[in-house]
Amino acid sequence: MKRRFVGLFLKGAGMGAADAVPGVSGGTIAFITGIYEELINTIKQFGPTAVTAWRRGGWSALAQHLNIAFLLPLLLGVGVSLFSVAHLALWLMEAHPLLIEGFFFGLVAASAFVVGRAGRGWKIWYLLPLVMGLLLAKALPGMMPLVLLIGNEALVVMVAGCIAISAMLLPGVSGSFLLLTMGLYGTIMGAIRSFDIGIIMLFGMGCIIGLALFSRLLSWLLHRYHDSTLQLLLGFIVGSLPVLWPWKELLRYQLGPEGQMIPLAHRYLLPSDYAVLSGASAQTIGVITLMAAGALLVVLLNRRAVHYAEHRSTGNARGVEKE
């Protein structure tokens, strides 16, 4: 039990750190560590059915209904990470952007391989959800600045929370990157750093609404159309990879409400072209090494998750036989 608590805490910490970095999704970490579907189905349990469970069996029934043994250590890891590890990740992004983007590019690219293998086979019509995922991943960042047209600041923060947390549940779609394209990334991260209760509460309310609605949609899709939904998620992941490509040139941007730069379009370069254009080292060896390290980490984490799932299912089968 203690070992599972620590494992879930570390997975939550990984999700929190990933969500703090523009371009990486906590949903990606949840998928490669083998907890994605359990996470979606657990979040879905929050609602009227929870009240029914409490009335029938009290607090113990409620805790079981909400899968608290799973959710508590995971959320604790996410929370601790956002207030600690995420700061380190953000500092590294500023100090060594090429190296960190290389690491996360390798991680997300290998995640696409993991998601691609998770289905039960391939059918030609799976190309439709795959292409839909690719197109949505490309279109979403360009649509995000429209959120600012709402006008009311409190409502904008709530809507941003709803969108960002929904993106967190999707492997490949970065909630932080969408916040960046809305021009709200600095505002939200600054509020977390300074513990601004007002902004955190508004953002949190939006997150709760987003979780309640989007988790139910995802759970329904995974239950009814499991493999085609995985192809949609694969499209999201592959579509997000250009954001993390280390060697790129900013072509077009706009200024956010606080004067921050919101990237809109990039040109993707080879390391040699990047070095010529920027006049700085492309750090090719270091970036490629970290790409490989990120990919290897995904393979090891996924192998461990698969082994744990097989061990757990074997244990459950033996328990049924004894009964």
C-alpha positions as CSV (number, residue, x, y, z in Angstrom):
1,M,0.0,0.0,0.0
2,K,2.8,2.4,1.0
3,R,4.7,1.5,-2.2
4,R,1.6,2.3,-4.3
5,F,1.2,5.6,-2.5
6,V,4.8,6.7,-3.3
7,G,4.4,5.5,-6.9
8,L,1.2,7.5,-7.4
9,F,2.8,10.6,-5.7
10,L,5.8,10.5,-8.1
11,K,3.5,10.1,-11.1
12,G,1.5,13.1,-9.9
13,A,4.7,15.1,-9.5
14,G,5.6,14.2,-13.0
15,M,2.2,15.4,-14.2
16,G,2.5,18.6,-12.3
17,A,6.0,19.4,-13.7
18,A,4.9,18.6,-17.2
19,D,1.8,20.8,-17.0
20,A,4.0,23.7,-15.9
21,V,6.1,23.5,-19.1
22,P,4.5,25.0,-22.2
23,G,4.3,22.2,-24.9
24,V,4.0,19.2,-22.5
25,S,0.8,17.7,-21.1
26,G,0.3,16.0,-17.8
27,G,-2.0,13.7,-19.7
28,T,1.0,12.4,-21.6
29,I,2.7,11.5,-18.3
30,A,-0.5,9.8,-17.1
31,F,-0.7,7.7,-20.2
32,I,2.9,6.5,-20.3
33,T,2.8,5.6,-16.6
34,G,-0.3,3.5,-17.1
35,I,-2.9,5.5,-15.1
36,Y,-4.7,7.5,-17.8
37,E,-8.0,5.6,-18.0
38,E,-8.2,5.1,-14.2
39,L,-7.6,8.9,-13.8
40,I,-10.4,9.8,-16.3
41,N,-12.8,7.3,-14.8
42,T,-12.0,8.5,-11.2
43,I,-12.6,12.2,-12.0
44,K,-15.9,11.2,-13.7
45,Q,-17.1,9.8,-10.3
46,F,-17.4,13.3,-8.8
47,G,-21.0,14.3,-9.2
48,P,-24.5,13.3,-8.0
49,T,-23.6,9.6,-7.8
50,A,-21.0,10.5,-5.1
51,V,-23.9,11.9,-2.9
52,T,-25.8,8.7,-3.4
53,A,-22.8,6.6,-2.4
54,W,-22.3,8.6,0.8
55,R,-26.0,8.2,1.7
56,R,-25.9,4.5,1.3
57,G,-22.6,3.6,2.9
58,G,-21.2,6.7,4.7
59,W,-17.7,8.1,4.3
60,S,-16.0,4.7,3.6
61,A,-18.4,4.1,0.7
62,L,-17.8,7.6,-0.6
63,A,-14.0,7.2,-0.4
64,Q,-14.3,3.9,-2.3
65,H,-16.6,5.5,-4.9
66,L,-14.2,8.4,-5.5
67,N,-11.2,6.1,-5.5
68,I,-9.5,8.3,-2.9
69,A,-6.6,5.8,-2.4
70,F,-5.7,6.5,-6.0
71,L,-6.6,10.2,-6.3
72,L,-5.1,11.6,-3.0
73,P,-1.4,10.7,-3.5
74,L,-1.7,11.7,-7.2
75,L,-3.1,15.2,-6.4
76,L,-0.6,15.6,-3.6
77,G,2.2,14.9,-6.1
78,V,0.7,17.4,-8.6
79,G,0.3,20.1,-5.9
80,V,3.8,19.7,-4.5
81,S,5.3,19.6,-8.0
82,L,3.5,22.8,-9.1
83,F,4.9,24.7,-6.1
84,S,8.4,23.2,-6.2
85,V,9.6,21.0,-9.1
86,A,7.7,23.1,-11.6
87,H,9.8,26.1,-10.7
88,L,13.0,24.2,-11.5
89,A,11.5,23.1,-14.8
90,L,10.6,26.7,-15.7
91,W,14.1,27.9,-14.7
92,L,15.7,25.2,-16.9
93,M,13.4,26.3,-19.8
94,E,14.7,29.8,-19.5
95,A,18.4,28.9,-18.8
96,H,18.7,25.9,-21.2
97,P,15.8,26.0,-23.6
98,L,17.3,23.9,-26.4
99,L,18.3,21.1,-24.0
100,I,15.0,21.0,-22.2
101,E,12.9,21.1,-25.4
102,G,15.1,18.3,-26.7
103,F,14.3,16.2,-23.7
104,F,10.6,16.8,-23.8
105,F,10.6,16.3,-27.6
106,G,12.0,12.8,-27.1
107,L,9.6,12.1,-24.3
108,V,6.5,13.2,-26.3
109,A,7.7,11.5,-29.5
110,A,8.1,8.2,-27.7
111,S,4.7,8.7,-26.0
112,A,3.2,8.7,-29.5
113,F,4.7,5.2,-30.0
114,V,3.2,4.1,-26.7
115,V,-0.3,5.4,-27.5
116,G,-0.1,3.9,-31.0
117,R,0.6,0.4,-29.5
118,A,-2.2,0.7,-26.9
119,G,-5.0,-0.1,-29.4
120,R,-6.2,-3.6,-30.2
121,G,-5.5,-3.3,-33.9
122,W,-5.6,-1.0,-36.9
123,K,-8.5,-0.2,-39.3
124,I,-8.4,2.1,-42.2
125,W,-11.1,4.4,-40.9
126,Y,-8.9,5.1,-37.9
127,L,-7.3,7.6,-40.2
128,L,-10.3,9.9,-39.6
129,P,-9.9,10.4,-35.8
130,L,-6.1,10.5,-36.3
131,V,-6.3,13.4,-38.8
132,M,-8.9,15.1,-36.6
133,G,-6.5,15.0,-33.7
134,L,-3.7,16.5,-35.9
135,L,-5.9,19.3,-37.2
136,L,-7.3,20.2,-33.7
137,A,-3.8,20.2,-32.2
138,K,-2.7,22.7,-34.9
139,A,-5.8,24.8,-34.8
140,L,-6.3,25.1,-31.0
141,P,-3.4,27.5,-30.2
142,G,-4.6,30.0,-32.9
143,M,-8.1,30.0,-31.4
144,M,-7.0,30.7,-27.8
145,P,-6.5,34.5,-28.1
146,L,-10.3,34.7,-28.8
147,V,-10.8,33.9,-25.0
148,L,-9.6,37.5,-24.2
149,L,-12.5,38.9,-26.2
150,I,-14.8,37.9,-23.3
151,G,-13.8,41.1,-21.6
152,N,-14.6,40.3,-18.0
153,E,-11.3,39.4,-16.3
154,A,-12.7,37.0,-13.7
155,L,-14.6,35.1,-16.4
156,V,-11.5,35.0,-18.6
157,V,-9.5,33.4,-15.8
158,M,-12.3,30.9,-15.2
159,V,-12.6,30.0,-18.9
160,A,-8.8,29.7,-19.1
161,G,-8.9,27.3,-16.2
162,C,-11.6,25.2,-17.9
163,I,-9.6,25.0,-21.1
164,A,-6.2,24.4,-19.5
165,I,-7.4,21.5,-17.3
166,S,-9.3,19.9,-20.2
167,A,-6.0,20.1,-22.2
168,M,-4.2,18.5,-19.3
169,L,-6.4,15.4,-19.6
170,L,-5.4,15.1,-23.3
171,P,-2.0,13.5,-24.0
172,G,-0.1,15.9,-26.3
173,V,-2.1,19.0,-25.7
174,S,-0.4,21.3,-23.3
175,G,-2.6,23.4,-21.0
176,S,0.4,25.6,-20.3
177,F,1.0,26.2,-24.0
178,L,-2.7,27.1,-24.5
179,L,-2.4,29.5,-21.5
180,L,0.6,31.0,-23.2
181,T,-1.3,31.6,-26.5
182,M,-4.1,33.2,-24.4
183,G,-1.5,35.6,-22.9
184,L,-2.4,34.3,-19.4
185,Y,0.5,31.9,-18.7
186,G,2.6,34.5,-16.8
187,T,-0.5,35.6,-14.9
188,I,-1.5,32.1,-13.7
189,M,2.1,31.0,-12.9
190,G,2.7,34.3,-11.1
191,A,-0.4,33.8,-9.0
192,I,0.7,30.3,-8.1
193,R,4.2,31.5,-7.2
194,S,2.9,34.4,-5.0
195,F,-0.1,32.4,-3.7
196,D,-2.6,34.9,-5.0
197,I,-5.8,33.4,-3.5
198,G,-8.2,35.4,-5.7
199,I,-6.8,34.4,-9.1
200,I,-6.1,30.8,-7.9
201,M,-9.7,30.4,-6.7
202,L,-11.1,31.7,-10.1
203,F,-8.8,29.5,-12.0
204,G,-9.6,26.6,-9.7
205,M,-13.3,27.0,-10.3
206,G,-12.8,26.9,-14.0
207,C,-10.7,23.8,-13.6
208,I,-13.5,22.1,-11.6
209,I,-16.0,22.8,-14.3
210,G,-13.6,21.6,-17.0
211,L,-12.9,18.4,-15.1
212,A,-16.5,17.7,-14.5
213,L,-17.5,18.1,-18.1
214,F,-14.5,16.9,-20.1
215,S,-13.7,13.8,-18.0
216,R,-17.3,12.5,-18.6
217,L,-16.9,13.1,-22.4
218,L,-13.5,11.3,-22.4
219,S,-14.7,8.4,-20.3
220,W,-17.7,7.9,-22.6
221,L,-15.5,8.0,-25.7
222,L,-13.0,5.5,-24.2
223,H,-15.8,3.2,-23.1
224,R,-17.7,3.3,-26.4
225,Y,-15.0,4.0,-29.0
226,H,-11.8,3.0,-27.3
227,D,-9.4,2.4,-30.2
228,S,-10.6,5.3,-32.3
229,T,-10.3,7.6,-29.3
230,L,-6.7,6.4,-28.9
231,Q,-6.1,7.4,-32.5
232,L,-7.6,10.9,-31.8
233,L,-5.2,11.2,-28.8
234,L,-2.3,10.0,-31.0
235,G,-3.2,12.8,-33.5
236,F,-3.0,15.3,-30.6
237,I,0.4,14.0,-29.6
238,V,1.9,14.0,-33.0
239,G,0.4,17.4,-33.7
240,S,2.0,18.9,-30.6
241,L,5.5,17.8,-31.5
242,P,6.4,20.9,-33.6
243,V,5.9,23.1,-30.5
244,L,8.8,21.2,-28.8
245,W,11.2,21.1,-31.8
246,P,14.3,22.8,-30.3
247,W,15.6,24.5,-33.5
248,K,13.0,27.0,-34.7
249,E,12.7,30.7,-35.7
250,L,9.8,32.8,-34.5
251,L,8.0,34.3,-37.6
252,R,4.9,35.8,-36.1
253,Y,3.7,36.9,-32.7
254,Q,1.3,39.2,-30.9
255,L,1.5,41.0,-27.6
256,G,-0.8,39.9,-24.8
257,P,-2.7,42.2,-22.4
258,E,0.4,42.5,-20.1
259,G,2.9,43.1,-23.0
260,Q,4.1,39.5,-23.1
261,M,5.0,37.8,-26.4
262,I,2.5,35.2,-27.7
263,P,4.0,33.1,-30.4
264,L,1.8,32.4,-33.4
265,A,4.0,30.9,-36.1
266,H,7.5,29.3,-36.3
267,R,9.9,28.1,-39.0
268,Y,11.4,24.8,-38.1
269,L,15.2,24.5,-38.8
270,L,18.0,22.0,-38.9
271,P,20.7,22.5,-36.2
272,S,23.2,23.9,-38.7
273,D,20.7,26.4,-40.0
274,Y,19.7,27.4,-36.5
275,A,23.4,28.1,-35.6
276,V,23.9,30.3,-38.7
277,L,20.6,32.2,-38.1
278,S,21.0,32.7,-34.4
279,G,24.8,33.0,-34.1
280,A,24.6,30.7,-31.1
281,S,25.5,27.1,-30.7
282,A,22.8,24.6,-31.7
283,Q,24.1,22.2,-28.9
284,T,23.3,19.4,-31.3
285,I,25.1,16.6,-29.3
286,G,23.5,17.6,-26.0
287,V,20.0,18.0,-27.5
288,I,20.1,14.7,-29.3
289,T,21.4,13.0,-26.2
290,L,18.5,14.4,-24.1
291,M,16.0,13.4,-26.8
292,A,17.2,9.9,-26.5
293,A,17.1,10.1,-22.7
294,G,13.5,11.3,-22.8
295,A,12.5,8.5,-25.2
296,L,14.3,5.9,-23.0
297,L,12.5,7.2,-19.9
298,V,9.1,6.8,-21.6
299,V,10.0,3.2,-22.6
300,L,11.1,2.3,-19.1
301,L,8.1,3.9,-17.4
302,N,5.7,2.3,-19.8
303,R,7.3,-1.1,-19.4
304,R,7.0,-0.8,-15.7
305,A,3.4,0.3,-16.0
306,V,2.6,-2.7,-18.2
307,H,4.4,-5.1,-15.8
308,Y,2.4,-3.7,-12.9
309,A,-0.9,-4.0,-14.7
310,E,-0.2,-7.6,-15.6
311,H,0.9,-8.4,-12.1
312,R,-2.2,-6.8,-10.7
313,S,-4.6,-8.6,-13.1
314,T,-2.9,-11.9,-12.3
315,G,-3.3,-11.2,-8.6
316,N,-7.0,-10.4,-9.1
317,A,-7.5,-13.6,-11.1
318,R,-5.9,-15.7,-8.4
319,G,-8.1,-14.0,-5.8
320,V,-11.2,-14.9,-7.9
321,E,-10.0,-18.6,-8.1
322,K,-9.6,-18.9,-4.4
323,E,-13.1,-17.6,-3.8
